[in-house]
Amino acid sequence: MDQYRDTIRPGSRRLWLVAALAFGIGTGVCVKAAATRSVWQIGLARKQITPKTPIRLDGYAARQGPSTGVIHDIHAKALALQDQNGHRALLITADVIGFPAHVSRELCRRIMARTGLSRAQILINPSHTHTGPTIWLSADGRIPKDENIAVFARYTNTLCDRLAELAAAAFANLEPAHLSWATGKIHFAVNRREHGTRGVRMGVNEDGYVDRTVPVLSITAIDGRPRGVVFGCACHNTTLMPKHTEICGDYAGFAQEELERTHVGAQAQFIIGCAGSTNPRPRGTVEAARQHGKALAAEVSRVLSADLKPISGPLCTELAWVDLPLAPALPREELERQARGRGSLAAVARKTLAAVDAGKELLTSYPAPIAVWQLGKDMTLVGLSGEVVAEFVPRVQGVLGPERLWIAGYCNEVFGYLATASILREGGYETRGLFHKIGAIAPEAEDGVIQALCELARKAGRPECTDAKPKQ
């Protein structure tokens, strides 16, 4: 068990704490004294993270070879918060596909060393662009001999250093500010789980659920100057396809560029939501990505010009790991049948067979981080990890209440898809299992996540939170 972490096991109401957590490491730090003022200390910082040399872009297995150019630069950005009681938190966003667990651990270790933050005070969210560099470190921290992997490791090691520097810079830039927020809507996302006579395939499901909410957080100086905007969208950042081999932030990158162009002096940060089962439409061209970005930026600007609700303190940050149960391995005959096919499920079957033949013990659960930030009684930010499907949103809203709620996916670590029980039973691409380990999420994991989330929300002080009754 990590020295930083809590673990919540599905089916249990108990929070298991290791000794180090008695000192507030990873469990959350909250000062719940009354606070009526809405003045925060806010710091902002940004760094360009465009690779200086060609590197393989992550996101599509069909894409081969290194990047061939740059459509626009990609960036990492930091938002540092401090409430009236001195409690601090850090949001890091980056134009990359995601952070594997081992990279996330190393990145947070460096950030904690530079800032003095606990693990619970750090939230990391990638834009999930599929035209960004591959993020990977070797297990022992050394640069591997394989030159292709060495390129990833060198870039990622430098990226971790730069993000730690970014965090420190944001806290060095703390200034009094007001926070306020509201939500809008987007219309270019579509559910991609197309049902047919042969099961579920990647396509278009006009009747499928989509979270169209666009949360918008406005940061203004005491004199009213715009300093920053944080906005979200629950749509896969995949307008660009395998044929595109140039570095780009996709629609999220274009949206940030447009907002910073039209709101001079403000830093724009993108948080991806529960986008695991949605795609943008149309797709396939740089112009489509640019237009989606402009449409999203226009909606954010519209929200900023409307009535925003002020956000007061105090700030409470909570973090825990929930052990997601994994389904038992399929019978060997079924694995061999799947392994003869093509696609992601065939690759998983071959990997599972290789592990079984090597005598390796298969995992029975996987620890997934869940974060809750409570900002007074005005906003709750839920940070789920993994590629969370859109269908998780109604379940979360059902137990936490839909008001004053921002639900983000892909936070802190991307281990695979986090699908609902019904999707896991239906099958399809989003049920492929863990990316870097062997195992498929079991249907009962949904209830475990919701139970853990309710524990954290209550601990953080979420005003509305009903009992998490099992759905199974």
Backbone hydrogen bonds, N-H to C=O, Kabsch-Sander energy under -0.5 kcal/mol:
donor,donor_aa,acceptor,acceptor_aa,energy
5,R,2,D,-1.1
7,T,16,W,-1.2
8,I,321,W,-3.8
9,R,7,T,-0.5
12,S,9,R,-1.8
16,W,7,T,-1.7
16,W,14,R,-0.6
17,L,15,L,-0.6
21,L,18,V,-1.7
22,A,19,A,-1.7
23,F,20,A,-1.7
24,G,21,L,-2.2
25,I,20,A,-0.8
26,G,24,G,-0.9
28,G,24,G,-0.5
29,V,317,T,-0.8
31,V,315,L,-0.7
32,K,30,C,-0.5
40,W,38,S,-0.6
40,W,177,A,-3.2
41,Q,82,Q,-2.5
42,I,40,W,-0.6
42,I,175,E,-3.1
43,G,80,A,-2.4
45,A,78,A,-1.7
47,K,76,A,-2.6
49,I,74,I,-2.6
50,T,74,I,-0.6
58,D,132,G,-2.3
63,R,60,Y,-1.1
67,S,55,I,-1.7
68,T,245,T,-2.9
69,G,245,T,-0.6
71,I,247,I,-2.9
72,H,247,I,-1.1
76,A,47,K,-2.7
77,K,93,T,-2.8
78,A,45,A,-3.0
79,L,91,L,-2.4
80,A,43,G,-3.1
81,L,89,A,-2.8
82,Q,41,Q,-1.5
83,D,87,H,-2.3
86,G,83,D,-1.8
89,A,81,L,-2.0
90,L,121,Q,-2.8
91,L,79,L,-2.6
92,I,90,L,-0.5
92,I,123,L,-2.7
93,T,77,K,-2.6
94,A,125,N,-1.4
95,D,75,H,-2.0
96,V,94,A,-2.0
97,I,133,P,-0.5
104,S,100,P,-2.7
105,R,101,A,-2.5
106,E,102,H,-1.7
107,L,103,V,-2.9
108,C,104,S,-2.6
109,R,105,R,-2.1
110,R,106,E,-2.0
111,I,107,L,-2.3
112,M,108,C,-2.9
113,A,109,R,-1.9
114,R,110,R,-1.7
115,T,111,I,-2.2
116,G,112,M,-2.5
121,Q,118,S,-1.4
122,I,119,R,-1.6
123,L,90,L,-2.5
125,N,92,I,-2.8
127,S,94,A,-2.5
128,H,96,V,-2.4
129,T,96,V,-0.6
130,H,237,N,-1.1
132,G,58,D,-0.6
134,T,56,R,-1.6
136,W,134,T,-0.6
136,W,152,F,-0.5
141,G,138,S,-1.3
150,A,146,D,-2.6
151,V,147,E,-1.7
152,F,148,N,-1.1
153,A,149,I,-2.5
154,R,150,A,-2.7
155,Y,151,V,-2.1
156,T,152,F,-3.0
157,N,153,A,-2.5
158,T,154,R,-2.1
159,L,155,Y,-2.6
160,C,156,T,-2.6
161,D,157,N,-1.7
162,R,158,T,-2.5
163,L,159,L,-2.6
164,A,160,C,-1.9
165,E,161,D,-2.2
166,L,162,R,-2.3
167,A,163,L,-2.2
168,A,164,A,-2.0
169,A,165,E,-2.4
170,A,166,L,-2.2
171,F,167,A,-1.8
172,A,168,A,-1.7
173,N,169,A,-0.9
173,N,170,A,-0.7
174,L,171,F,-1.1
175,E,42,I,-1.8
177,A,40,W,-2.5
178,H,220,T,-2.9
179,L,38,S,-0.5
179,L,311,I,-0.5
180,S,218,S,-1.6
181,W,309,K,-2.2
182,A,216,V,-1.7
184,G,214,V,-2.1
186,I,212,R,-1.7
190,V,279,N,-2.5
191,N,205,N,-0.5
192,R,277,S,-2.5
194,E,192,R,-1.4
194,E,201,R,-2.2
195,H,193,R,-0.5
196,G,199,G,-2.4
199,G,196,G,-1.6
201,R,194,E,-2.7
203,G,192,R,-3.0
203,G,201,R,-0.5
205,N,191,N,-3.1
206,E,204,V,-0.5
208,G,205,N,-1.5
212,R,210,V,-1.0
214,V,184,G,-2.0
216,V,182,A,-2.5
217,L,230,V,-3.4
218,S,180,S,-3.3
218,S,216,V,-0.5
219,I,228,G,-2.7
220,T,178,H,-2.2
220,T,218,S,-0.5
221,A,225,R,-3.1
222,I,176,P,-0.7
224,G,221,A,-2.3
227,R,219,I,-3.0
228,G,219,I,-1.9
229,V,267,Q,-2.8
230,V,217,L,-2.3
231,F,269,Q,-2.6
232,G,215,P,-1.9
233,C,271,I,-1.3
234,A,211,D,-0.5
235,C,233,C,-1.0
236,H,278,T,-0.9
238,T,236,H,-1.8
244,H,241,M,-2.0
245,T,243,K,-0.6
247,I,69,G,-2.7
248,C,131,T,-2.7
252,A,249,G,-0.6
253,G,249,G,-1.5
254,F,250,D,-2.3
255,A,251,Y,-2.5
256,Q,252,A,-2.0
257,E,253,G,-2.3
258,E,254,F,-2.5
259,L,255,A,-2.3
260,E,256,Q,-2.3
261,R,257,E,-1.6
262,T,258,E,-2.3
263,H,259,L,-2.0
266,A,263,H,-2.1
267,Q,227,R,-2.0
269,Q,229,V,-2.6
271,I,231,F,-2.6
272,I,126,P,-0.5
273,G,233,C,-2.2
275,A,273,G,-1.8
276,G,388,V,-3.1
278,T,275,A,-1.7
279,N,190,V,-2.5
281,R,188,F,-2.1
284,G,239,T,-3.6
289,A,285,T,-1.7
290,R,286,V,-2.5
291,Q,287,E,-2.5
292,H,288,A,-2.6
293,G,289,A,-2.3
294,K,290,R,-2.4
295,A,291,Q,-2.5
296,L,292,H,-2.5
297,A,293,G,-2.6
298,A,294,K,-2.5
299,E,295,A,-1.8
300,V,296,L,-2.3
301,S,297,A,-2.6
302,R,298,A,-2.1
303,V,299,E,-2.3
304,L,300,V,-2.4
305,S,301,S,-1.4
306,A,302,R,-0.5
306,A,303,V,-1.3
308,L,306,A,-0.6
309,K,181,W,-2.9
311,I,179,L,-2.8
312,S,310,P,-0.5
313,G,37,R,-0.9
316,C,374,Q,-2.2
317,T,29,V,-1.0
318,E,372,V,-2.8
320,A,370,I,-2.2
321,W,6,D,-1.8
322,V,368,A,-2.8
323,D,8,I,-1.8
324,L,322,V,-1.0
324,L,366,Y,-3.3
326,L,364,T,-2.7
327,A,440,A,-3.3
334,E,331,P,-0.5
335,L,331,P,-2.3
336,E,332,R,-2.8
337,R,333,E,-1.8
338,Q,334,E,-2.6
339,A,335,L,-2.6
340,R,336,E,-0.9
340,R,337,R,-0.6
341,G,338,Q,-1.9
347,A,343,G,-1.8
348,V,344,S,-2.3
349,A,345,L,-2.3
350,R,346,A,-2.3
351,K,347,A,-2.2
352,T,348,V,-2.4
353,L,349,A,-2.5
354,A,350,R,-2.2
355,A,351,K,-1.8
356,V,352,T,-2.5
357,D,353,L,-2.8
358,A,354,A,-1.4
359,G,356,V,-1.5
360,K,355,A,-2.5
363,L,438,I,-0.6
366,Y,324,L,-2.0
368,A,322,V,-2.9
368,A,366,Y,-0.6
370,I,320,A,-2.9
371,A,383,G,-2.3
372,V,318,E,-2.4
373,W,381,L,-2.8
374,Q,316,C,-3.0
374,Q,372,V,-0.5
375,L,373,W,-0.6
375,L,379,M,-2.9
376,G,314,P,-3.4
376,G,374,Q,-0.8
378,D,375,L,-1.8
379,M,375,L,-1.3
380,T,404,R,-1.9
381,L,373,W,-2.9
382,V,380,T,-0.6
382,V,406,W,-3.2
383,G,371,A,-3.0
383,G,381,L,-0.5
384,L,382,V,-0.7
384,L,408,A,-2.6
385,S,369,P,-0.7
386,G,413,E,-2.6
387,E,416,G,-3.1
388,V,386,G,-1.6
389,V,418,L,-2.1
392,F,389,V,-1.8
393,V,390,A,-2.0
395,R,391,E,-0.6
396,V,392,F,-2.2
397,Q,393,V,-2.8
398,G,394,P,-1.8
399,V,395,R,-1.0
399,V,396,V,-0.7
400,L,396,V,-2.5
401,G,397,Q,-1.9
405,L,402,P,-0.6
406,W,380,T,-2.8
408,A,382,V,-3.0
408,A,406,W,-0.6
409,G,272,I,-1.5
410,Y,386,G,-2.1
411,C,384,L,-2.6
412,N,124,I,-3.0
413,E,411,C,-2.3
414,V,99,F,-2.0
415,F,413,E,-0.6
417,Y,433,G,-0.7
418,L,387,E,-1.7
419,A,417,Y,-0.7
424,L,420,T,-2.3
425,R,421,A,-1.7
426,E,422,S,-1.7
427,G,423,I,-2.1
431,T,428,G,-2.0
432,R,429,Y,-1.4
434,L,439,G,-2.9
435,F,415,F,-2.9
439,G,437,K,-0.5
442,A,325,P,-2.8
445,A,442,A,-2.0
446,E,443,P,-1.4
448,G,444,E,-1.4
449,V,445,A,-2.5
450,I,446,E,-2.2
451,Q,447,D,-2.5
452,A,448,G,-2.3
453,L,449,V,-2.6
454,C,450,I,-2.3
455,E,451,Q,-2.0
456,L,452,A,-2.2
457,A,453,L,-2.7
458,R,454,C,-2.4
459,K,455,E,-2.1
460,A,456,L,-2.4
461,G,457,A,-1.1
462,R,457,A,-2.9
465,C,463,P,-0.6
466,T,399,V,-3.0
469,K,467,D,-1.4
